[in-house]
Amino acid sequence: MGPQRAVWLERFVIGEIAGNSWTEVGSSKICDVIIKVTPDLNSAPAASA
């Protein structure tokens, strides 16, 4: 994982980045594939800097 992706992922995990997007490729249409991101309630919170 490159440094820019690591920064993006860290920001995503702490909730700074969220929104709608279309990331599925191929012949699938919108609503054919539904991705839902949910918190892992069994994991420890991320360490703060």
PyMOL Python script that loads the backbone (N, CA, C, O; Angstrom):
from pymol import cmd

cmd.read_pdbstr("""\
ATOM      1  N   MET A   1       0.865  -1.170   0.000  1.00  0.00           N
ATOM      2  CA  MET A   1       0.000   0.000   0.000  1.00  0.00           C
ATOM      3  C   MET A   1       0.909   1.230   0.000  1.00  0.00           C
ATOM      4  O   MET A   1       1.827   1.333   0.814  1.00  0.00           O
ATOM      5  N   GLY A   2       0.647   2.153  -0.915  1.00  0.00           N
ATOM      6  CA  GLY A   2       1.441   3.366  -0.995  1.00  0.00           C
ATOM      7  C   GLY A   2       1.059   4.375   0.077  1.00  0.00           C
ATOM      8  O   GLY A   2       0.022   4.230   0.724  1.00  0.00           O
ATOM      9  N   PRO A   3       1.888   5.396   0.268  1.00  0.00           N
ATOM     10  CA  PRO A   3       1.621   6.376   1.325  1.00  0.00           C
ATOM     11  C   PRO A   3       0.321   7.153   1.128  1.00  0.00           C
ATOM     12  O   PRO A   3      -0.361   7.460   2.106  1.00  0.00           O
ATOM     13  N   GLN A   4      -0.035   7.475  -0.113  1.00  0.00           N
ATOM     14  CA  GLN A   4      -1.288   8.215  -0.342  1.00  0.00           C
ATOM     15  C   GLN A   4      -2.498   7.359   0.007  1.00  0.00           C
ATOM     16  O   GLN A   4      -3.475   7.848   0.574  1.00  0.00           O
ATOM     17  N   ARG A   5      -2.423   6.078  -0.337  1.00  0.00           N
ATOM     18  CA  ARG A   5      -3.542   5.194  -0.015  1.00  0.00           C
ATOM     19  C   ARG A   5      -3.652   5.003   1.495  1.00  0.00           C
ATOM     20  O   ARG A   5      -4.758   4.931   2.031  1.00  0.00           O
ATOM     21  N   ALA A   6      -2.525   4.921   2.177  1.00  0.00           N
ATOM     22  CA  ALA A   6      -2.543   4.773   3.634  1.00  0.00           C
ATOM     23  C   ALA A   6      -3.209   5.980   4.288  1.00  0.00           C
ATOM     24  O   ALA A   6      -3.983   5.826   5.232  1.00  0.00           O
ATOM     25  N   VAL A   7      -2.913   7.175   3.791  1.00  0.00           N
ATOM     26  CA  VAL A   7      -3.538   8.397   4.327  1.00  0.00           C
ATOM     27  C   VAL A   7      -5.036   8.366   4.064  1.00  0.00           C
ATOM     28  O   VAL A   7      -5.830   8.671   4.953  1.00  0.00           O
ATOM     29  N   TRP A   8      -5.428   7.995   2.833  1.00  0.00           N
ATOM     30  CA  TRP A   8      -6.848   7.924   2.488  1.00  0.00           C
ATOM     31  C   TRP A   8      -7.562   6.924   3.392  1.00  0.00           C
ATOM     32  O   TRP A   8      -8.632   7.219   3.924  1.00  0.00           O
ATOM     33  N   LEU A   9      -6.969   5.741   3.567  1.00  0.00           N
ATOM     34  CA  LEU A   9      -7.611   4.709   4.372  1.00  0.00           C
ATOM     35  C   LEU A   9      -7.758   5.153   5.822  1.00  0.00           C
ATOM     36  O   LEU A   9      -8.796   4.918   6.439  1.00  0.00           O
ATOM     37  N   GLU A  10      -6.742   5.784   6.361  1.00  0.00           N
ATOM     38  CA  GLU A  10      -6.823   6.277   7.741  1.00  0.00           C
ATOM     39  C   GLU A  10      -7.942   7.305   7.879  1.00  0.00           C
ATOM     40  O   GLU A  10      -8.701   7.268   8.848  1.00  0.00           O
ATOM     41  N   ARG A  11      -8.050   8.222   6.919  1.00  0.00           N
ATOM     42  CA  ARG A  11      -9.120   9.227   6.966  1.00  0.00           C
ATOM     43  C   ARG A  11     -10.490   8.576   6.822  1.00  0.00           C
ATOM     44  O   ARG A  11     -11.444   8.995   7.480  1.00  0.00           O
ATOM     45  N   PHE A  12     -10.602   7.555   5.970  1.00  0.00           N
ATOM     46  CA  PHE A  12     -11.865   6.851   5.790  1.00  0.00           C
ATOM     47  C   PHE A  12     -12.279   6.157   7.086  1.00  0.00           C
ATOM     48  O   PHE A  12     -13.440   6.236   7.490  1.00  0.00           O
ATOM     49  N   VAL A  13     -11.345   5.485   7.730  1.00  0.00           N
ATOM     50  CA  VAL A  13     -11.632   4.733   8.953  1.00  0.00           C
ATOM     51  C   VAL A  13     -12.134   5.644  10.067  1.00  0.00           C
ATOM     52  O   VAL A  13     -13.034   5.260  10.814  1.00  0.00           O
ATOM     53  N   ILE A  14     -11.570   6.841  10.192  1.00  0.00           N
ATOM     54  CA  ILE A  14     -12.010   7.735  11.273  1.00  0.00           C
ATOM     55  C   ILE A  14     -13.232   8.562  10.894  1.00  0.00           C
ATOM     56  O   ILE A  14     -13.691   9.390  11.681  1.00  0.00           O
ATOM     57  N   GLY A  15     -13.764   8.343   9.686  1.00  0.00           N
ATOM     58  CA  GLY A  15     -15.022   8.970   9.305  1.00  0.00           C
ATOM     59  C   GLY A  15     -14.909  10.305   8.605  1.00  0.00           C
ATOM     60  O   GLY A  15     -15.921  10.981   8.420  1.00  0.00           O
ATOM     61  N   GLU A  16     -13.717  10.708   8.210  1.00  0.00           N
ATOM     62  CA  GLU A  16     -13.569  11.987   7.516  1.00  0.00           C
ATOM     63  C   GLU A  16     -14.025  11.917   6.060  1.00  0.00           C
ATOM     64  O   GLU A  16     -14.431  12.925   5.483  1.00  0.00           O
ATOM     65  N   ILE A  17     -13.959  10.732   5.475  1.00  0.00           N
ATOM     66  CA  ILE A  17     -14.309  10.581   4.066  1.00  0.00           C
ATOM     67  C   ILE A  17     -15.494   9.630   3.963  1.00  0.00           C
ATOM     68  O   ILE A  17     -15.413   8.485   4.409  1.00  0.00           O
ATOM     69  N   ALA A  18     -16.571  10.088   3.389  1.00  0.00           N
ATOM     70  CA  ALA A  18     -17.742   9.253   3.151  1.00  0.00           C
ATOM     71  C   ALA A  18     -18.523   9.879   2.016  1.00  0.00           C
ATOM     72  O   ALA A  18     -18.404  11.077   1.756  1.00  0.00           O
ATOM     73  N   GLY A  19     -19.301   9.093   1.358  1.00  0.00           N
ATOM     74  CA  GLY A  19     -20.110   9.645   0.281  1.00  0.00           C
ATOM     75  C   GLY A  19     -20.486   8.567  -0.715  1.00  0.00           C
ATOM     76  O   GLY A  19     -20.142   7.396  -0.555  1.00  0.00           O
ATOM     77  N   ASN A  20     -21.188   8.981  -1.727  1.00  0.00           N
ATOM     78  CA  ASN A  20     -21.651   8.062  -2.757  1.00  0.00           C
ATOM     79  C   ASN A  20     -20.627   7.972  -3.879  1.00  0.00           C
ATOM     80  O   ASN A  20     -19.964   8.951  -4.222  1.00  0.00           O
ATOM     81  N   SER A  21     -20.517   6.794  -4.431  1.00  0.00           N
ATOM     82  CA  SER A  21     -19.655   6.604  -5.596  1.00  0.00           C
ATOM     83  C   SER A  21     -20.052   5.305  -6.280  1.00  0.00           C
ATOM     84  O   SER A  21     -20.778   4.486  -5.718  1.00  0.00           O
ATOM     85  N   TRP A  22     -19.571   5.134  -7.482  1.00  0.00           N
ATOM     86  CA  TRP A  22     -19.828   3.907  -8.218  1.00  0.00           C
ATOM     87  C   TRP A  22     -18.494   3.278  -8.527  1.00  0.00           C
ATOM     88  O   TRP A  22     -17.730   3.815  -9.328  1.00  0.00           O
ATOM     89  N   THR A  23     -18.196   2.153  -7.913  1.00  0.00           N
ATOM     90  CA  THR A  23     -16.883   1.544  -8.070  1.00  0.00           C
ATOM     91  C   THR A  23     -16.928   0.191  -8.751  1.00  0.00           C
ATOM     92  O   THR A  23     -15.877  -0.395  -9.012  1.00  0.00           O
ATOM     93  N   GLU A  24     -18.109  -0.319  -9.045  1.00  0.00           N
ATOM     94  CA  GLU A  24     -18.198  -1.635  -9.669  1.00  0.00           C
ATOM     95  C   GLU A  24     -17.838  -1.522 -11.145  1.00  0.00           C
ATOM     96  O   GLU A  24     -18.203  -0.554 -11.812  1.00  0.00           O
ATOM     97  N   VAL A  25     -17.129  -2.507 -11.638  1.00  0.00           N
ATOM     98  CA  VAL A  25     -16.736  -2.510 -13.048  1.00  0.00           C
ATOM     99  C   VAL A  25     -17.437  -3.648 -13.765  1.00  0.00           C
ATOM    100  O   VAL A  25     -17.975  -4.561 -13.139  1.00  0.00           O
ATOM    101  N   GLY A  26     -17.421  -3.579 -15.067  1.00  0.00           N
ATOM    102  CA  GLY A  26     -18.023  -4.636 -15.858  1.00  0.00           C
ATOM    103  C   GLY A  26     -19.427  -4.270 -16.295  1.00  0.00           C
ATOM    104  O   GLY A  26     -19.775  -3.094 -16.401  1.00  0.00           O
ATOM    105  N   SER A  27     -20.223  -5.290 -16.548  1.00  0.00           N
ATOM    106  CA  SER A  27     -21.557  -5.062 -17.109  1.00  0.00           C
ATOM    107  C   SER A  27     -22.635  -4.872 -16.051  1.00  0.00           C
ATOM    108  O   SER A  27     -23.807  -4.724 -16.398  1.00  0.00           O
ATOM    109  N   SER A  28     -22.277  -4.871 -14.781  1.00  0.00           N
ATOM    110  CA  SER A  28     -23.293  -4.695 -13.742  1.00  0.00           C
ATOM    111  C   SER A  28     -23.874  -3.289 -13.792  1.00  0.00           C
ATOM    112  O   SER A  28     -23.189  -2.326 -14.137  1.00  0.00           O
ATOM    113  N   LYS A  29     -25.136  -3.196 -13.444  1.00  0.00           N
ATOM    114  CA  LYS A  29     -25.832  -1.912 -13.434  1.00  0.00           C
ATOM    115  C   LYS A  29     -25.991  -1.442 -11.993  1.00  0.00           C
ATOM    116  O   LYS A  29     -25.861  -2.227 -11.054  1.00  0.00           O
ATOM    117  N   ILE A  30     -26.272  -0.163 -11.832  1.00  0.00           N
ATOM    118  CA  ILE A  30     -26.513   0.374 -10.498  1.00  0.00           C
ATOM    119  C   ILE A  30     -27.656  -0.406  -9.857  1.00  0.00           C
ATOM    120  O   ILE A  30     -28.663  -0.677 -10.511  1.00  0.00           O
ATOM    121  N   CYS A  31     -27.511  -0.760  -8.612  1.00  0.00           N
ATOM    122  CA  CYS A  31     -28.450  -1.544  -7.801  1.00  0.00           C
ATOM    123  C   CYS A  31     -28.325  -3.049  -8.028  1.00  0.00           C
ATOM    124  O   CYS A  31     -28.957  -3.822  -7.308  1.00  0.00           O
ATOM    125  N   ASP A  32     -27.518  -3.498  -9.019  1.00  0.00           N
ATOM    126  CA  ASP A  32     -27.250  -4.928  -9.152  1.00  0.00           C
ATOM    127  C   ASP A  32     -26.307  -5.386  -8.050  1.00  0.00           C
ATOM    128  O   ASP A  32     -26.423  -6.501  -7.542  1.00  0.00           O
ATOM    129  N   VAL A  33     -25.379  -4.522  -7.690  1.00  0.00           N
ATOM    130  CA  VAL A  33     -24.393  -4.827  -6.656  1.00  0.00           C
ATOM    131  C   VAL A  33     -24.557  -3.795  -5.555  1.00  0.00           C
ATOM    132  O   VAL A  33     -24.528  -2.594  -5.822  1.00  0.00           O
ATOM    133  N   ILE A  34     -24.726  -4.241  -4.338  1.00  0.00           N
ATOM    134  CA  ILE A  34     -24.895  -3.313  -3.221  1.00  0.00           C
ATOM    135  C   ILE A  34     -23.783  -3.581  -2.213  1.00  0.00           C
ATOM    136  O   ILE A  34     -23.659  -4.688  -1.688  1.00  0.00           O
ATOM    137  N   ILE A  35     -22.984  -2.562  -1.950  1.00  0.00           N
ATOM    138  CA  ILE A  35     -21.906  -2.657  -0.973  1.00  0.00           C
ATOM    139  C   ILE A  35     -22.301  -1.822   0.232  1.00  0.00           C
ATOM    140  O   ILE A  35     -22.665  -0.654   0.098  1.00  0.00           O
ATOM    141  N   LYS A  36     -22.226  -2.418   1.391  1.00  0.00           N
ATOM    142  CA  LYS A  36     -22.582  -1.721   2.618  1.00  0.00           C
ATOM    143  C   LYS A  36     -21.383  -1.772   3.562  1.00  0.00           C
ATOM    144  O   LYS A  36     -20.876  -2.851   3.868  1.00  0.00           O
ATOM    145  N   VAL A  37     -20.937  -0.614   4.017  1.00  0.00           N
ATOM    146  CA  VAL A  37     -19.826  -0.527   4.957  1.00  0.00           C
ATOM    147  C   VAL A  37     -20.404  -0.357   6.348  1.00  0.00           C
ATOM    148  O   VAL A  37     -21.174   0.569   6.604  1.00  0.00           O
ATOM    149  N   THR A  38     -20.027  -1.255   7.243  1.00  0.00           N
ATOM    150  CA  THR A  38     -20.511  -1.182   8.616  1.00  0.00           C
ATOM    151  C   THR A  38     -19.325  -1.277   9.572  1.00  0.00           C
ATOM    152  O   THR A  38     -18.300  -1.867   9.230  1.00  0.00           O
ATOM    153  N   PRO A  39     -19.457  -0.703  10.762  1.00  0.00           N
ATOM    154  CA  PRO A  39     -18.354  -0.789  11.717  1.00  0.00           C
ATOM    155  C   PRO A  39     -18.214  -2.211  12.253  1.00  0.00           C
ATOM    156  O   PRO A  39     -19.202  -2.932  12.391  1.00  0.00           O
ATOM    157  N   ASP A  40     -16.994  -2.601  12.547  1.00  0.00           N
ATOM    158  CA  ASP A  40     -16.731  -3.884  13.179  1.00  0.00           C
ATOM    159  C   ASP A  40     -16.792  -3.660  14.683  1.00  0.00           C
ATOM    160  O   ASP A  40     -15.848  -3.138  15.277  1.00  0.00           O
ATOM    161  N   LEU A  41     -17.884  -4.048  15.287  1.00  0.00           N
ATOM    162  CA  LEU A  41     -18.103  -3.777  16.702  1.00  0.00           C
ATOM    163  C   LEU A  41     -17.226  -4.634  17.609  1.00  0.00           C
ATOM    164  O   LEU A  41     -17.158  -4.397  18.815  1.00  0.00           O
ATOM    165  N   ASN A  42     -16.555  -5.629  17.031  1.00  0.00           N
ATOM    166  CA  ASN A  42     -15.688  -6.500  17.823  1.00  0.00           C
ATOM    167  C   ASN A  42     -14.231  -6.060  17.807  1.00  0.00           C
ATOM    168  O   ASN A  42     -13.400  -6.658  18.491  1.00  0.00           O
ATOM    169  N   SER A  43     -13.909  -5.029  17.041  1.00  0.00           N
ATOM    170  CA  SER A  43     -12.510  -4.609  16.950  1.00  0.00           C
ATOM    171  C   SER A  43     -12.238  -3.450  17.903  1.00  0.00           C
ATOM    172  O   SER A  43     -13.145  -2.722  18.309  1.00  0.00           O
ATOM    173  N   ALA A  44     -10.983  -3.306  18.239  1.00  0.00           N
ATOM    174  CA  ALA A  44     -10.565  -2.205  19.114  1.00  0.00           C
ATOM    175  C   ALA A  44     -10.563  -0.913  18.319  1.00  0.00           C
ATOM    176  O   ALA A  44     -10.317  -0.945  17.113  1.00  0.00           O
ATOM    177  N   PRO A  45     -10.829   0.224  18.951  1.00  0.00           N
ATOM    178  CA  PRO A  45     -10.786   1.507  18.243  1.00  0.00           C
ATOM    179  C   PRO A  45      -9.377   1.793  17.729  1.00  0.00           C
ATOM    180  O   PRO A  45      -8.384   1.358  18.314  1.00  0.00           O
ATOM    181  N   ALA A  46      -9.314   2.527  16.633  1.00  0.00           N
ATOM    182  CA  ALA A  46      -8.023   2.893  16.049  1.00  0.00           C
ATOM    183  C   ALA A  46      -7.272   3.817  17.001  1.00  0.00           C
ATOM    184  O   ALA A  46      -7.869   4.656  17.675  1.00  0.00           O
ATOM    185  N   ALA A  47      -5.976   3.650  17.043  1.00  0.00           N
ATOM    186  CA  ALA A  47      -5.144   4.516  17.888  1.00  0.00           C
ATOM    187  C   ALA A  47      -5.096   5.910  17.289  1.00  0.00           C
ATOM    188  O   ALA A  47      -4.959   6.059  16.075  1.00  0.00           O
ATOM    189  N   SER A  48      -5.206   6.919  18.117  1.00  0.00           N
ATOM    190  CA  SER A  48      -5.133   8.291  17.617  1.00  0.00           C
ATOM    191  C   SER A  48      -3.684   8.751  17.614  1.00  0.00           C
ATOM    192  O   SER A  48      -2.856   8.288  18.398  1.00  0.00           O
ATOM    193  N   ALA A  49      -3.408   9.677  16.704  1.00  0.00           N
ATOM    194  CA  ALA A  49      -2.032  10.171  16.567  1.00  0.00           C
ATOM    195  C   ALA A  49      -1.724  11.226  17.597  1.00  0.00           C
ATOM    196  O   ALA A  49      -0.611  11.752  17.629  1.00  0.00           O
TER     197      ALA A  49
END
""", "prot")
cmd.dss("prot")
cmd.show_as("cartoon", "prot")
cmd.util.cbc("prot")
cmd.orient("prot")
